[in-house]
Amino acid sequence: MQRLEWNRFSQWHILLDELCESRGHVDNARLASQLCRRAGKSAQEDFNAAEKNLRNWRLGRHLPLRRNFMILAELLHVSDEPELLRQWNLLYAAARGREVPGQQQLATDISPVGAEVRRPAAGRRLLWAGAITMTAVVAVTGFRWMAADPYRDLPMIGYDARVRMLVGESRLIHGDRGDCDGGNVPGWGYTMPRVPFSTLGTFSDGGLARKMSNFCNAVVLVRAVRFTARKAGVEEVRLLDDFVKIFVTDPAHLVR
């Protein structure tokens, strides 16, 4: 790709996907490992979460938080190309629905501990000015979210790899999250393609709910998935990219 072509992109997630391809990240495995290493995480579930988030970011389902946005900029060497850096920042800000005063740069260098990244002084000033601007916006938005949370009364759900239910029971068993700051919660149309067919019951839209996200390290809004048990039995399905084993028991067979 020619360097002058970055300005032809009009959506951040498409730019991210093309940039990943051009940097050799056809799949997300290597980049997910690098993200985990930069975050100081090494567990398999952390890698799985990073891979899932990269897939969602590249498809435009979610937007990364500011910290991950800047880590991606470092790992993908965005600041090496001024036109790419400008488009990267502007499209990200547009995706979040925010104006960028004076077209200030939002991405900044995040280097490993003990490493020094040398940039021209003017470039550093632009990068840090943008970082401060973005920090202020996110801080204010986050405070507003926590101080006036209109969703605090929504049901709380959690992912369980083993779900045990009775025939006739209906329950929220999983959720598809939006951004870590509470925005961009998927509609059912986005979630449904990753909801499987079940021989033991039916999956349906559970509306909005809350869920503890290990990746976000916070309670976030999700599009809930409801399961209604219709028939006794056991089956394993892949729900929202996670494996779930469902055990449905007929109440008539319970020991009294």
C-alpha positions, 0 to 999 in steps of 0.5 A, a space after each residue: 500500500 502506498 503511504 499517501 493512500 491512508 487518507 482514503 479510509 473513512 472508518 477507523 475499523 477498516 483502517 485498522 484491519 487494512 493496517 493489520 494486514 499490511 503489517 503481516 497480521 492476517 490472523 490475530 494470534 501474534 498481535 494478541 500475544 503482543 497486546 498481552 505482553 504489553 499489558 503484563 498478562 500471560 494467562 490463556 484466558 487473557 490471550 483468548 480475550 485479546 484475540 476476541 477483542 481484536 476480532 471485534 475491533 477489526 470488524 467494527 463491533 467495538 472500539 478499544 479503550 484509549 490505552 489499548 488504542 495507544 498500544 495498538 498504535 505502538 505495535 503497528 508503528 502508526 507514528 512512523 507515517 505522519 499521514 497514517 497517524 493523522 488519519 488513525 487519530 481522526 477516524 478514532 475520534 470520529 468513531 467515538 463521536 467526538 471532535 478533535 480540536 485543532 486536529 491534535 494528535 491523540 496517539 502517543 508512544 508507549 514503550 516497554 519498561 526501560 526502553 526509550 523512544 526518541 522522537 523530534 521535540 515538536 512531535 513529542 509535544 503534539 503526541 502528548 498534547 493529544 494524549 492529555 486531551 483524550 485523557 480529559 475527555 475519557 475521564 469526564 465521560 467515565 465520571 459521568 457514566 459512574 455518577 449517573 448510571 441509568 442502568 444500575 437496576 438491570 439484571 447482572 449476568 455472568 458467563 458459566 461454562 456449565 449451565 444447569 437448568 430445569 425444563 421450562 426454566 428461562 434464564 439469561 446465560 451470557 452477554 455480548 458486551 459493548 465498549 468498556 466505558 458503557 457505549 456501543 452495546 450490540 443490537 440483537 442483529 449483531 449478536 444473533 449470528 454468534 448464537 447457535 441452534 439448540 436441540 434442548 431449547 431456544 436462545 433469544 434476545 434477553 435485552 440489556 443487562 450488566 456483566 463483569 468483564 475480565 478484559 475491562 476489569 469492570 461491570 459493563 453493559 451487554 446484549 443479554 442472551 436468554 435460554 429457555 429449556 424445552 427438553 431434558 438432555 446435555 449438549 455443548 454449544 459455542 455461544 458468543 465465541 465461548 463454549 458452554 455445556 448445557 444440562 437440562 433436567 426434567 423436574 419429574 425426575 428429580 429425587 425428592 
